[in-house]
Amino acid sequence: MARTSEMALSKAKARPRAKSRLWFDLKRDKYLYILAFPGLLFFLVFKYVPMAEVIIAFQNYSPFMGIWKSPWVGLQHFERFFANPDFMLLFRNTMAINLLNLALFFPLPIIVSLMLNELRSVIYKRIVQSIVYMPHFLSWVIIAGLTFLLFAKGQGVVNKILEAMGMERIGFLTSPNLFWIMVTAQSVWKEAGWGTIIFLAAIAGVDPQIYEAARMDGAGRFRQMWHVTLPAIRSVIVILLILRLGHIMDVGFEQIFLMYNGAVSKVAEVFDTYVYRVGIQQAQFSYSTAVGLFKSVVGLALVLIANKVAKKFGEEGVF
């Protein structure tokens, strides 16, 4: 009893101290908080306030009746979605594209960063960095246009080369067997270079004395990379992997929509294009919101699980 009273007393004393500490921090860093305010306002208005509208996933939403007057239907839209034969097709296509991205796209920025770090010529390094960064600034419309120019069966450059070599033309853009590889290759070409920025920044923070000690122990360039650089950026790799798992259900609507055609519809239909088709084109707002909410919940669950697993293995995790 006495111990409980002491704990309550210490908590009561700690509260004013915490408040005064918070006020002190706010006063000391007021300019930093003022600078951060527009960013916080942006996230509040455009990210958090719209989240309240996911409530229509549990209604039969009508634009004429509004959120407050639309009838509640509970989990009806979720049950309909899980019972829909399209669900397994969407799940398969989305997971296949994302797992390919995870296997091919995720490690590539790490490999490129390690290779760039080994370059000794600063000018050559900057030229290579600029070249690999550039595709990031191209829109998906341009990327899709370049893909058609290169791989179209009729006038594509690649097919013309194959024909000149005596080989048959290949329907790169209309073959269901090649669609997942094509969209993964596009993502790799566009974003792998940009993804190196974070890893290069992490590598730049490695203490040079560790490399010096490794050299004195007789470690060559490869061993330094393997035993010094990679362990030094391991926590960054784990954090980015956790964040990546949070987007396991997101493929990117724009890219898939631009590459979509009737010949590949069975392998190209993913959750993002399905939400657009039933939500915008067919005006099933509540149903499409339920699909989007399902994606978000799965992503959140994966982030929480991956974060917990990472902490069990001694990593910092995201939070």
C-alpha positions in Angstrom: 0.0 0.0 0.0 2.8 2.3 1.0 4.7 1.5 -2.1 1.6 2.2 -4.3 1.3 5.6 -2.7 5.0 6.4 -3.3 4.6 5.4 -7.0 1.5 7.6 -7.3 3.4 10.5 -5.6 6.4 10.1 -7.9 4.2 10.0 -11.0 2.4 13.2 -9.8 5.7 14.9 -9.4 6.9 13.6 -12.8 4.0 15.1 -14.7 4.8 18.8 -14.0 8.5 18.1 -14.8 7.5 16.5 -18.1 5.2 19.5 -19.0 8.0 22.0 -18.1 10.5 20.0 -20.1 8.1 19.9 -23.2 7.6 23.7 -22.9 11.3 24.2 -22.6 12.0 22.1 -25.7 9.2 23.9 -27.7 10.7 27.3 -26.6 14.3 26.3 -27.4 13.6 24.8 -30.8 10.7 27.1 -31.8 12.2 27.9 -35.2 12.6 24.2 -36.1 9.0 23.6 -35.1 7.9 26.6 -37.3 9.8 25.1 -40.2 8.2 21.7 -39.6 4.7 23.1 -39.3 3.9 23.3 -43.1 5.0 19.7 -43.5 2.9 18.6 -40.5 -0.1 20.6 -41.9 0.3 18.8 -45.3 0.2 15.4 -43.7 -2.7 16.3 -41.5 -4.8 17.7 -44.3 -3.9 15.4 -47.1 -3.0 12.2 -45.3 -4.8 11.9 -42.0 -8.1 13.8 -42.5 -9.0 11.7 -45.7 -8.5 8.6 -43.6 -11.8 9.3 -41.9 -13.6 8.6 -45.1 -12.7 4.9 -45.0 -15.8 4.7 -42.9 -17.8 4.4 -46.2 -16.3 0.9 -46.5 -18.9 -0.1 -43.9 -21.8 1.7 -45.6 -23.7 1.6 -48.9 -22.4 5.1 -49.6 -24.4 7.4 -51.8 -23.0 10.8 -52.9 -26.6 12.2 -52.7 -27.1 11.0 -49.1 -23.6 11.7 -47.8 -21.6 9.9 -45.1 -24.0 10.7 -42.3 -27.2 9.4 -44.0 -25.9 6.5 -46.0 -27.0 3.1 -44.6 -24.6 0.9 -42.6 -23.9 -2.6 -43.9 -21.2 -3.8 -41.6 -18.7 -6.1 -43.3 -20.8 -6.9 -46.3 -18.4 -5.4 -48.8 -15.5 -7.3 -47.4 -17.4 -10.6 -47.5 -18.4 -9.8 -51.1 -14.8 -9.1 -52.0 -13.4 -12.2 -50.4 -16.1 -14.4 -52.1 -15.4 -12.8 -55.5 -13.5 -15.1 -57.8 -11.4 -12.1 -58.8 -9.9 -12.0 -55.3 -7.4 -14.8 -55.8 -6.5 -13.5 -59.3 -5.8 -10.1 -57.9 -3.9 -11.5 -54.9 -1.7 -13.7 -57.1 -0.9 -11.0 -59.6 -0.1 -8.4 -56.9 2.0 -10.7 -54.9 3.9 -12.1 -57.9 4.9 -8.6 -59.1 5.8 -7.5 -55.6 7.9 -10.6 -54.8 9.8 -10.1 -58.1 10.4 -6.5 -57.1 11.5 -7.6 -53.7 13.9 -10.3 -55.1 15.3 -8.2 -58.0 14.7 -4.6 -57.3 15.4 -4.3 -53.6 18.9 -5.7 -53.6 20.1 -3.8 -56.7 20.4 -0.3 -55.1 22.6 -2.0 -52.3 24.8 -3.6 -54.9 25.1 -0.4 -57.0 25.9 1.6 -53.9 28.7 -0.8 -52.9 30.1 -0.7 -56.4 29.9 3.1 -56.5 31.6 3.3 -53.1 34.6 1.4 -54.5 35.2 3.9 -57.3 38.2 6.0 -56.6 37.7 8.6 -59.3 35.4 11.2 -57.9 34.5 12.7 -61.4 33.7 9.2 -62.8 31.7 8.4 -59.7 29.6 11.6 -60.1 29.0 10.9 -63.8 27.8 7.4 -63.0 25.6 8.6 -60.2 24.0 11.2 -62.4 23.3 8.6 -65.1 21.7 6.2 -62.8 19.6 8.9 -61.1 18.2 10.3 -64.3 15.5 7.7 -65.0 13.8 8.5 -61.7 12.8 12.0 -63.1 11.0 10.5 -66.1 7.2 9.9 -65.7 5.7 6.5 -66.1 4.1 7.8 -69.3 7.5 8.4 -70.8 8.8 5.0 -69.5 5.8 3.2 -71.1 6.4 5.1 -74.3 10.1 4.1 -74.4 9.1 0.5 -73.7 6.7 0.5 -76.6 9.3 2.0 -78.9 11.8 -0.7 -77.9 9.7 -3.8 -77.5 6.6 -3.4 -79.7 6.2 -6.4 -81.9 5.6 -4.5 -85.1 8.1 -1.5 -85.0 10.0 -2.1 -81.8 13.8 -1.8 -82.1 14.5 -5.0 -80.2 12.2 -7.0 -82.5 13.8 -5.4 -85.6 17.2 -6.5 -84.3 15.9 -10.0 -83.7 14.5 -10.2 -87.2 17.7 -9.0 -88.7 19.5 -11.8 -86.8 17.1 -14.3 -88.4 15.0 -14.8 -85.3 11.3 -14.6 -84.9 9.7 -11.5 -83.4 8.5 -11.8 -79.8 5.4 -10.2 -78.3 7.1 -8.7 -75.3 4.1 -6.5 -74.5 1.3 -9.0 -75.3 2.8 -12.1 -73.8 1.3 -13.0 -70.3 4.5 -15.0 -69.5 6.6 -11.8 -69.9 4.4 -9.2 -68.4 5.6 -9.5 -64.8 9.3 -9.5 -65.9 8.6 -6.4 -68.1 7.1 -4.3 -65.3 9.8 -5.4 -62.9 12.5 -4.4 -65.4 10.8 -1.0 -65.8 10.9 -0.5 -62.0 14.5 -1.6 -61.8 15.6 0.8 -64.6 13.6 3.7 -63.3 14.2 3.6 -59.5 17.2 1.4 -58.7 19.7 4.4 -59.2 17.6 6.7 -57.1 17.4 4.1 -54.3 21.2 4.2 -54.0 21.0 7.7 -52.4 20.1 6.4 -48.9 22.6 3.6 -49.0 25.4 5.9 -50.2 24.6 8.3 -47.4 24.7 5.4 -44.9 28.1 4.3 -46.3 29.5 7.8 -46.1 28.8 7.7 -42.3 31.1 4.7 -41.7 34.1 5.6 -39.7 37.3 5.6 -42.0 39.3 4.3 -39.1 37.5 1.0 -39.3 38.6 0.6 -42.9 42.1 1.6 -41.9 42.1 -1.1 -39.2 40.8 -3.7 -41.7 43.5 -2.8 -44.1 46.2 -3.2 -41.4 44.7 -6.7 -40.7 45.3 -7.5 -44.4 41.7 -7.2 -45.6 41.3 -6.6 -49.3 38.7 -4.4 -51.0 36.1 -7.2 -51.1 36.7 -8.2 -47.5 36.4 -4.6 -46.4 33.1 -4.4 -48.3 31.8 -7.6 -46.8 33.0 -7.2 -43.2 32.9 -3.5 -42.7 30.5 -1.7 -45.2 27.7 -4.2 -45.3 27.4 -4.6 -41.4 27.6 -0.8 -41.1 24.6 -0.3 -43.3 22.7 -3.4 -42.1 20.2 -1.4 -39.9 19.4 0.9 -42.9 18.8 -2.2 -45.1 16.5 -3.7 -42.4 14.5 -0.5 -42.0 14.0 -0.1 -45.8 13.0 -3.7 -46.1 10.4 -3.3 -43.3 9.0 -0.2 -45.1 9.0 -2.1 -48.4 6.9 -4.9 -46.8 4.3 -2.2 -45.9 3.8 -1.7 -49.6 3.6 -5.4 -50.5 0.0 -4.9 -51.8 0.8 -1.8 -53.8 2.1 -2.2 -57.3 1.7 1.3 -58.6 -1.5 2.1 -60.5 0.0 4.3 -63.2 2.7 1.8 -64.4 0.3 -1.2 -64.6 -2.5 0.9 -66.1 -0.2 2.1 -68.9 1.1 -1.4 -69.6 -2.3 -3.0 -69.4 -3.9 -4.5 -72.6 -6.5 -7.2 -73.3 -3.9 -9.8 -74.1 -2.3 -9.6 -70.6 -5.4 -8.8 -68.6 -5.3 -12.1 -66.6 -1.8 -11.3 -65.3 -2.0 -7.5 -65.2 -5.1 -7.0 -63.1 -4.0 -6.0 -59.6 -5.7 -4.4 -56.6 -4.8 -0.9 -57.7 -6.3 -1.2 -61.2 -9.3 -3.2 -59.7 -10.1 -0.3 -57.3 -10.0 2.1 -60.2 -12.2 0.0 -62.4 -14.9 -0.7 -59.8 -14.6 2.5 -57.8 -14.3 5.1 -60.5 -15.6 3.5 -63.6 -18.5 1.6 -62.0 -19.1 4.1 -59.1 -19.0 1.4 -56.4 -17.4 3.7 -53.9 -18.0 1.6 -50.7 -16.8 -1.6 -52.3 -13.6 -0.1 -53.7 -12.9 1.6 -50.4 -13.2 -1.8 -48.7 -10.7 -3.2 -51.2 -8.3 -0.3 -50.5 -8.8 -0.7 -46.7 -7.9 -4.4 -47.0 -4.7 -3.5 -48.7 -3.8 -1.0 -46.0 -4.5 -3.4 -43.2 -2.4 -6.2 -44.7 0.5 -3.7 -45.2 0.2 -2.4 -41.6 0.2 -6.0 -40.3 3.3 -6.9 -42.3 5.1 -3.8 -41.0 4.3 -4.6 -37.4 5.3 -8.3 -37.8 8.5 -7.5 -39.6 9.4 -4.8 -37.1 8.9 -7.2 -34.2 11.0 -9.9 -35.9 13.8 -7.3 -36.6 13.8 -6.3 -33.0 14.0 -9.9 -31.9 17.2 -10.3 -34.0 18.7 -7.2 -32.3 17.9 -4.6 -35.0 16.5 -1.2 -34.2 13.4 -1.5 -36.4 11.2 1.4 -37.6 9.8 2.2 -34.1 
